[in-house]
Amino acid sequence: MVRSRRPAGGPRRSPGGVVHRPPCRRQRLPRDPRRHEPDPGRGRLDRPDRDGLELRGWLRARLPGQRGAHRSARHAGSRRLRADHDRAAGDGQRRPSRRAERGRRVSRGRLAVHAHFYQPLRIDPWTGEVPAEPSAAPFHDWNHRVDAECYRPNAERGSLAHISWNLGPTLAGWLAVEDPATYRRFVAESAAAIAQPFHHSILPLASAADRRTEIRWGIRDFEIRFGRRPAGLWLPETAVDLATLRDAEAEGIEFTILAPWQAATSGIDTRRPYRVELGDDRTIVVVFYDGGLSASASFEPEATADADRFARERVAPRLGGGPEPLESPIALIATDGELYGHHRQFRDLFLQRLVVPGAATEDRSFDVVTVDQIVAEPADHPHPAIRIAERTSWSCHHGVARWSAECPDAADGRWKGPLRAAFERLAGAIDVVTSTAFAALPGDADPEAARDAYVDVVVGRITAADFASQCWPTADDRARRRALDLLEAQRWRLAMFASDGWYWDDPIRPETRQVLRAAGRAARLVDREGTQIERRLVADLELLTSPSRGLDGAAIYRMALADVDQPPPADH
């Protein structure tokens, strides 16, 4: 739903410049023409909630969505340029066409690197702490290990100022508390940063309301941390459909990044941005990353041993090749950010040398830029229109089936459909209870608007008590506590759909046990008033089975609770 913009004299700002929104009221911030410029004077989050880090401790076997061995792009070659048939007045000579003129004016190419910094959620939903993880030794947990191997060194080397990146909101919260020096470097070098939906859920599989909340929470978290509205949005697993793009654009997002196979037309030239028509004269810009270069950077150790050689032998030929000459061709490398130092040692040095070559380095014939610099649309040469392939992603060869059903990308995915069905039934039950309780509150309480605003409580921008007093000033204490319990349940209801729970082959894995704990936390918060939705959840989980262990989902759920010293569900 597209909402009208707030008239002049809209939301008030603190002296630091961050918008203060009355909670529980649905509104959209006005679009400031300078909204994407960094402003160090604006307020930032200093004490986020400790519920925090999403940790990916597992290295994918290949680049998400990569179908086979990569082939280097061919060297630049000439292409016959057509001349139009208009002759210049009086000279009798054929005038070159506009395409020919553009081809002859080829300028320096541009390389951009985007790092997707995100890890699976590993916190205890009851305590907000990350439990000790022996597999991360000698560190206490994977949060600290990946920080030491990736986030901190890349921040210290200054690479963040020269690349585009997104920082998962819960990871940002953990860094702010556990490694504030690194966090401050991320904030200081965030001019090219873009946002990410708050939890790593697959948006094309989410309900319309959940999709909007995830986008709004991610944008609001970004605004609080970096003091501005984001221009771009990284979609989890780059999973996309038109509804997701429309919702993102409605919230002020101008561009996103997709894999080349997510275009409806095969064999597109990824050396230029495109625009997707969304209807009602609305568009969004899409930049398709270079699959070959991204694969080389990710999974060819010999390719990343020497950044200068990579620039000379991989990047430069790619910028020069292609179906037609371009004025300023681009090459975008997009990967998991953890590639640079965690997945492979010393790749943080490769990244630094690639994007900050040094004055003594031989000219590479291309410039290093950020994604926001390449999406600007010249008035006289608009980006070509393109259609996306609906319900596709960068890490599943079968659309988004990896997170909802059996899919050949997993050895045995028969458990995935029943798990999602169990969670969707649980989500529906929580929503019914929430709507009923909010209908009994004084005034016109909107549960969806309240949930959207509740992100300020989640990230520590406002206390729960202050939030409740502003939302429901005439409600009694018991009604406020109940409403807050239900919004906290909604928080964990959203978290249980994180994509990591379905990505791998077996629900016995830590990622699936984590989303099961999120579901349990949500169910138990709702059941405080005498409902029995956890019993229904347990019954539904009995329909799925671990391929390796033969345990049903209910048994795995009990194991997940025991992992964090929570009691098992009552017998049913």
Backbone hydrogen bonds, N-H to C=O, Kabsch-Sander energy under -0.5 kcal/mol:
donor,donor_aa,acceptor,acceptor_aa,energy
3,R,1,M,-0.5
6,R,28,R,-0.6
14,S,18,V,-1.6
17,G,14,S,-1.8
20,H,12,R,-2.4
21,R,19,V,-0.6
24,C,449,A,-0.5
25,R,22,P,-1.1
27,Q,25,R,-0.6
32,D,30,P,-0.9
35,R,32,D,-2.6
37,E,34,R,-1.9
42,R,39,D,-1.9
52,G,50,R,-0.7
55,L,53,L,-0.6
55,L,119,Q,-0.6
55,L,120,P,-9.9
56,R,54,E,-0.5
57,G,55,L,-0.8
60,R,58,W,-0.5
66,Q,63,L,-3.0
84,D,95,R,-0.7
88,A,93,Q,-1.8
91,D,88,A,-1.3
92,G,88,A,-1.0
95,R,86,D,-2.1
97,S,82,R,-0.8
101,E,97,S,-2.6
102,R,98,R,-2.6
103,G,99,R,-2.5
104,R,100,A,-2.2
105,R,101,E,-1.1
106,V,103,G,-1.0
107,S,327,E,-3.9
109,G,365,S,-1.1
110,R,329,P,-2.6
111,L,367,D,-3.2
112,A,331,A,-2.6
113,V,369,V,-0.5
114,H,333,I,-3.3
115,A,164,S,-2.2
116,H,114,H,-0.5
116,H,335,T,-2.4
117,F,115,A,-1.0
117,F,166,N,-2.3
118,Y,116,H,-0.8
122,R,53,L,-1.8
124,D,129,E,-2.9
127,T,124,D,-0.6
128,G,124,D,-3.3
133,E,140,H,-2.9
136,A,133,E,-2.3
137,A,134,P,-1.8
139,F,136,A,-2.0
145,R,141,D,-1.7
146,V,142,W,-2.5
147,D,143,N,-2.0
148,A,144,H,-2.3
149,E,145,R,-1.9
150,C,146,V,-2.3
151,Y,146,V,-1.1
152,R,147,D,-2.6
154,N,150,C,-2.2
155,A,151,Y,-2.0
156,E,152,R,-2.8
157,R,153,P,-2.0
158,G,155,A,-1.0
159,S,154,N,-1.3
160,L,154,N,-0.7
161,A,158,G,-0.8
162,H,159,S,-2.1
163,I,160,L,-0.7
164,S,113,V,-3.0
165,W,192,A,-0.7
166,N,115,A,-1.8
167,L,194,I,-0.5
168,G,117,F,-2.5
168,G,166,N,-0.5
172,A,168,G,-2.7
173,G,169,P,-2.1
174,W,170,T,-1.9
175,L,171,L,-2.6
176,A,172,A,-2.2
177,V,173,G,-1.1
177,V,174,W,-0.5
178,E,174,W,-3.2
179,D,175,L,-2.2
183,Y,179,D,-2.2
184,R,180,P,-2.6
185,R,181,A,-1.5
186,F,182,T,-2.1
187,V,183,Y,-2.4
188,A,184,R,-2.7
189,E,185,R,-1.7
190,S,187,V,-1.2
193,A,190,S,-1.5
194,I,165,W,-2.3
195,A,232,G,-2.2
198,F,214,E,-1.8
201,S,199,H,-1.8
202,I,497,F,-0.6
203,L,201,S,-1.0
205,L,202,I,-1.5
206,A,202,I,-0.6
206,A,203,L,-1.3
211,R,207,S,-2.8
212,R,208,A,-2.1
213,T,209,A,-2.4
214,E,210,D,-2.8
215,I,211,R,-2.0
216,R,212,R,-2.9
217,W,213,T,-3.2
218,G,214,E,-2.0
219,I,215,I,-2.4
220,R,216,R,-2.7
221,D,217,W,-2.6
222,F,218,G,-2.0
223,E,219,I,-2.6
224,I,220,R,-2.4
225,R,221,D,-2.2
226,F,222,F,-3.0
227,G,223,E,-1.6
229,R,35,R,-0.7
233,L,255,F,-1.7
234,W,195,A,-3.2
235,L,233,L,-0.6
238,T,235,L,-3.1
239,A,236,P,-2.3
240,V,392,T,-2.1
245,L,241,D,-1.9
246,R,242,L,-2.8
247,D,243,A,-2.3
248,A,244,T,-2.3
249,E,245,L,-2.6
250,A,246,R,-2.3
251,E,247,D,-0.9
251,E,248,A,-0.8
252,G,249,E,-2.0
253,I,248,A,-2.2
254,E,231,A,-3.4
255,F,231,A,-1.3
256,T,285,V,-1.7
258,L,287,V,-2.0
262,Q,259,A,-2.0
263,A,260,P,-1.3
264,A,387,R,-3.2
268,I,265,T,-0.5
270,T,268,I,-0.9
272,R,269,D,-0.6
274,Y,286,V,-2.4
275,R,384,P,-2.2
276,V,284,I,-3.0
277,E,275,R,-0.5
278,L,282,R,-3.2
279,G,282,R,-0.6
282,R,279,G,-1.3
284,I,276,V,-1.5
285,V,254,E,-2.6
286,V,274,Y,-2.8
287,V,256,T,-2.1
288,F,286,V,-0.5
289,Y,258,L,-2.3
289,Y,287,V,-0.5
290,D,332,L,-3.2
291,G,289,Y,-0.7
294,S,290,D,-2.2
295,A,291,G,-2.1
296,S,292,G,-2.3
297,A,293,L,-2.6
298,S,294,S,-1.6
299,F,295,A,-2.9
300,E,296,S,-1.4
303,A,300,E,-1.0
304,T,300,E,-1.3
305,A,302,E,-0.7
310,F,306,D,-2.4
311,A,307,A,-2.5
312,R,308,D,-2.2
313,E,309,R,-3.4
314,R,310,F,-2.0
315,V,310,F,-1.9
316,A,311,A,-2.4
318,R,314,R,-1.2
319,L,315,V,-2.2
320,G,316,A,-1.8
321,G,317,P,-1.9
330,I,271,R,-1.6
331,A,110,R,-2.1
333,I,112,A,-2.7
333,I,331,A,-0.6
334,A,332,L,-0.6
335,T,114,H,-1.9
337,G,116,H,-2.6
338,E,116,H,-0.5
339,L,336,D,-1.6
340,Y,337,G,-1.8
341,G,339,L,-1.9
341,G,344,R,-0.9
342,H,338,E,-1.4
343,H,338,E,-2.5
344,R,339,L,-0.7
347,R,344,R,-1.5
349,L,346,F,-0.7
350,F,346,F,-1.4
351,L,347,R,-2.5
352,Q,348,D,-2.1
353,R,349,L,-2.4
354,L,350,F,-2.3
355,V,351,L,-2.3
356,V,352,Q,-2.3
361,T,358,G,-1.3
367,D,109,G,-2.6
369,V,111,L,-2.8
369,V,367,D,-0.6
373,Q,370,T,-1.4
374,I,370,T,-0.7
374,I,371,V,-1.3
375,V,371,V,-0.9
381,H,378,P,-1.2
386,I,275,R,-2.1
389,A,262,Q,-3.2
390,E,388,I,-0.7
391,R,240,V,-1.2
392,T,240,V,-1.2
394,W,237,E,-2.5
395,S,237,E,-0.5
399,G,396,C,-0.7
400,V,398,H,-0.7
401,A,398,H,-1.2
403,W,400,V,-1.5
404,S,401,A,-1.9
405,A,401,A,-2.4
410,A,407,C,-2.3
416,K,413,G,-1.5
417,G,413,G,-0.6
419,L,415,W,-1.8
420,R,416,K,-2.3
421,A,417,G,-2.6
422,A,418,P,-2.3
423,F,419,L,-2.1
424,E,420,R,-2.7
425,R,421,A,-2.2
426,L,422,A,-2.1
427,A,423,F,-2.9
428,G,424,E,-2.2
429,A,425,R,-2.1
430,I,426,L,-2.5
431,D,427,A,-2.4
432,V,428,G,-2.1
433,V,429,A,-2.1
434,T,430,I,-2.5
435,S,431,D,-2.8
436,T,432,V,-2.3
437,A,433,V,-2.4
438,F,434,T,-2.5
439,A,435,S,-1.9
440,A,436,T,-0.8
440,A,437,A,-0.7
441,L,438,F,-1.1
445,A,443,G,-1.0
450,A,446,D,-2.5
451,R,447,P,-2.3
452,D,448,E,-2.4
453,A,449,A,-2.1
454,Y,450,A,-1.4
455,V,452,D,-0.8
456,D,453,A,-1.9
457,V,454,Y,-1.2
458,V,454,Y,-1.9
459,V,455,V,-2.3
460,G,457,V,-1.2
461,R,456,D,-2.4
462,I,456,D,-1.4
467,F,463,T,-2.5
468,A,464,A,-2.5
469,S,465,A,-2.2
470,Q,466,D,-1.9
471,C,467,F,-2.4
472,W,468,A,-2.9
475,A,472,W,-1.3
480,R,476,D,-2.2
481,R,477,D,-2.6
482,R,478,R,-2.3
483,A,479,A,-2.4
484,L,480,R,-2.6
485,D,481,R,-2.4
486,L,482,R,-2.1
487,L,483,A,-2.0
488,E,484,L,-2.4
489,A,485,D,-2.2
490,Q,486,L,-2.2
491,R,487,L,-1.9
492,W,488,E,-1.8
493,R,489,A,-2.4
494,L,490,Q,-2.2
495,A,491,R,-1.8
496,M,492,W,-1.7
497,F,494,L,-1.5
498,A,495,A,-1.8
499,S,200,H,-3.7
501,G,498,A,-1.5
502,W,499,S,-1.9
503,Y,499,S,-0.9
504,W,500,D,-0.6
509,R,506,D,-1.6
513,R,509,R,-1.9
514,Q,510,P,-2.0
515,V,511,E,-1.6
516,L,512,T,-2.0
517,R,513,R,-1.8
518,A,514,Q,-1.9
519,A,515,V,-2.2
520,G,516,L,-2.4
521,R,517,R,-2.6
522,A,518,A,-2.2
523,A,519,A,-2.6
524,R,520,G,-2.5
525,L,521,R,-1.8
526,V,522,A,-1.7
527,D,523,A,-2.3
528,R,525,L,-0.8
529,E,526,V,-1.4
530,G,527,D,-2.0
536,R,532,Q,-1.1
537,L,533,I,-2.1
538,V,534,E,-2.6
539,A,535,R,-2.1
540,D,536,R,-2.1
541,L,537,L,-2.3
542,E,538,V,-1.0
543,L,540,D,-1.6
544,L,541,L,-1.6
546,S,551,L,-3.0
550,G,546,S,-2.2
553,G,541,L,-1.3
553,G,544,L,-2.0
556,I,552,D,-1.9
557,Y,553,G,-2.4
558,R,554,A,-2.0
559,M,555,A,-2.0
560,A,556,I,-2.5
561,L,557,Y,-2.1
562,A,558,R,-2.4
563,D,559,M,-1.8
564,V,560,A,-0.6
564,V,561,L,-1.2
565,D,562,A,-1.7
566,Q,561,L,-2.6
